[in-house]
Amino acid sequence: MYSRRMSTPERLIEATRELLWERGYVGTSPKAIQQQAGAGQGSMYHHFAGKPDLALAAIRRTGEEMRASAEAALGVEGTAYERISSYLLRERDVLRGCPVGRLTMDPDVMADHELRSPVEETLDWLRGRLAAIVQEGRERGELSAELVPAEIAATIVATVQGGYVLARASGSAAAFDAGVRGLLALLRTNGSN
């Protein structure tokens, strides 16, 4: 499933990321990880202390990739509205959901401070990055001065995460798309122009 050029630790991390997304922490057994990664038990325990250590590496990697993907959309040139729009409209596998958001619904991840920390850090980073863009938009007169950056950032994240849930529940990306369109319409009406 993975490139032979990938090292064994990389294959183990990638396999764990996929399995956590699909099955959750409890459903991700060491045996399933080894099978998906094409690695033996000895290899897994040579590189990682155990399942919690490997899961932590996988969750950190998932957070890093989510931040990089969000930054690629948010870092484009343009107005605050255009940058937020770029983030909201970027290509996603809506029916599969968000790999970080899915972790928040996993009671075993949320109950473990060490596993939960990279999830919290990623979502905190995203809200902070969005709030900074909203603040820039206010300062440049692109967005209404009445908007509270932290609240708008939380609304954007909630729209995306809630959109995933609604799309998965209905089996259609339409609910996600409707939420994004609605939020963009609200932001557009709160522009100063």
C-alpha positions as a printed Julia matrix, in Angstrom:
193×3 Matrix{Float64}:
   0.0    0.0    0.0
   2.89   2.37   0.72
   5.94   3.15  -1.36
   8.94   0.94  -0.83
  10.94   4.14  -0.57
   9.16   4.98   2.69
  11.01   3.94   5.8
   9.4    1.46   8.15
   8.62   4.16  10.76
   6.98   6.28   8.04
   4.86   3.36   6.84
   3.81   2.66  10.43
   2.85   6.29  11.03
   0.9    6.53   7.77
  -0.91   3.26   8.44
  -1.82   4.42  11.93
  -3.09   7.75  10.61
  -5.37   6.0    8.14
  -6.64   3.5   10.68
  -7.3    6.15  13.33
  -9.32   8.1   10.77
 -11.3    5.03   9.71
 -11.62   3.04  12.95
 -10.7    5.23  15.9
  -8.15   4.46  18.61
  -9.74   1.31  20.05
 -10.39  -0.12  16.58
  -6.78   0.43  15.56
  -4.97  -2.67  16.73
  -1.2   -3.13  16.54
  -1.82  -6.11  14.25
  -3.93  -4.01  11.85
  -1.24  -1.31  11.82
   1.46  -3.88  11.04
  -0.61  -5.45   8.27
  -1.46  -2.12   6.65
   2.15  -0.92   6.91
   3.62  -4.2    5.74
   5.8   -4.3    8.84
   6.45  -6.99  11.4
   5.78  -6.78  15.1
   9.49  -6.51  15.82
   9.81  -3.52  13.5
   6.91  -1.73  15.14
   8.27  -2.15  18.64
  11.8   -1.35  17.51
  10.69   2.1   16.34
   7.87   2.85  18.79
   7.35   2.04  22.47
   3.86   0.76  21.72
   0.5    1.71  20.28
   0.15   4.95  22.33
   3.58   6.16  21.15
   2.79   5.35  17.53
  -0.68   6.92  17.8
   0.87  10.11  19.18
   3.28  10.29  16.23
   0.37   9.71  13.83
  -1.84  12.34  15.48
   0.99  14.87  15.42
   1.55  14.18  11.72
  -2.17  14.55  11.02
  -2.14  17.92  12.8
   0.93  19.06  10.87
  -0.68  18.14   7.56
  -3.92  19.88   8.46
  -2.01  23.05   9.37
  -0.01  22.91   6.13
  -3.15  22.38   4.05
  -4.99  25.21   5.8
  -2.01  27.53   5.48
  -1.74  26.81   1.76
  -5.31  28.09   1.38
  -5.12  30.92   3.92
  -1.74  32.17   2.75
  -2.92  33.14  -0.73
  -2.77  36.77  -1.84
  -6.0   38.7   -1.53
  -8.45  40.27   0.82
  -9.39  38.68   4.11
 -12.64  37.51   2.54
 -10.79  35.96  -0.41
  -8.35  34.16   1.9
 -11.13  32.8    4.11
 -13.06  31.82   0.98
  -9.98  30.01  -0.33
  -9.85  28.0    2.9
 -13.56  27.21   2.94
 -13.75  26.27  -0.74
 -10.55  24.23  -0.94
 -10.87  20.66  -2.15
 -11.75  18.21   0.62
 -13.03  14.68   0.95
 -16.17  15.93   2.7
 -17.83  12.56   3.14
 -14.76  11.13   4.78
 -14.65  13.95   7.28
 -11.77  15.75   8.92
  -9.05  13.52  10.35
  -8.46  15.96  13.23
 -12.15  16.57  13.83
 -12.78  12.83  13.91
 -10.22  12.49  16.68
 -12.27  14.85  18.86
 -15.09  12.31  18.75
 -12.83   9.49  19.92
 -13.29   9.15  23.7
  -9.98   7.3   24.09
  -8.03  10.09  22.39
  -9.85  12.82  24.31
  -9.33  11.02  27.64
  -5.55  10.86  27.16
  -3.92  14.27  27.67
  -0.89  13.38  25.56
  -2.98  12.18  22.58
  -5.44  15.07  22.93
  -2.75  17.79  23.02
  -1.85  17.8   19.3
  -5.56  17.88  18.44
  -6.11  20.9   20.7
  -2.96  22.6   19.42
  -4.04  22.17  15.8
  -7.54  23.54  16.35
  -6.16  26.4   18.49
  -3.68  27.23  15.72
  -6.46  27.24  13.12
  -8.71  29.52  15.16
  -5.77  31.83  15.85
  -4.77  31.98  12.19
  -8.33  32.72  11.09
  -8.77  35.36  13.81
  -5.6   37.11  12.62
  -6.96  37.22   9.06
 -10.28  38.62  10.25
  -8.4   41.24  12.27
  -6.35  42.18   9.18
  -9.59  42.47   7.21
 -11.06  44.77   9.86
  -7.93  46.95   9.91
  -7.91  47.26   6.1
 -11.61  48.04   6.0
 -12.38  44.81   4.12
 -14.57  43.43   6.91
 -16.86  45.18   9.35
 -15.14  46.65  12.4
 -17.99  45.15  14.43
 -16.84  41.59  13.79
 -15.05  39.96  16.72
 -12.1   38.05  15.19
 -12.04  35.19  17.71
 -15.8   34.67  17.35
 -15.67  34.68  13.55
 -12.74  32.25  13.63
 -14.69  29.92  15.91
 -17.69  30.22  13.57
 -15.58  29.28  10.55
 -14.13  26.22  12.29
 -17.57  25.22  13.59
 -19.06  25.56  10.1
 -16.4   23.32   8.59
 -16.5   20.69  11.32
 -20.29  20.75  11.54
 -20.5   20.6    7.77
 -18.49  17.39   7.8
 -20.89  15.88  10.34
 -23.98  16.89   8.37
 -22.48  15.64   5.1
 -21.57  12.29   6.61
 -25.02  11.96   8.19
 -26.78  12.62   4.9
 -24.29  10.84   2.67
 -23.99  13.98   0.55
 -21.58  16.91   0.37
 -24.57  19.21  -0.18
 -24.97  20.0    3.52
 -21.3   20.97   3.82
 -21.5   23.12   0.7
 -24.66  24.85   1.94
 -23.0   25.72   5.25
 -19.96  27.15   3.49
 -22.09  29.18   1.07
 -24.16  30.52   3.96
 -21.12  31.55   5.96
 -19.51  33.22   2.96
 -22.74  35.14   2.29
 -22.75  36.36   5.89
 -19.11  37.42   5.69
 -19.71  39.14   2.37
 -22.57  41.19   3.85
 -20.26  42.18   6.71
 -17.66  43.66   4.38
 -17.22  47.4    4.44
 -17.58  47.79   0.69
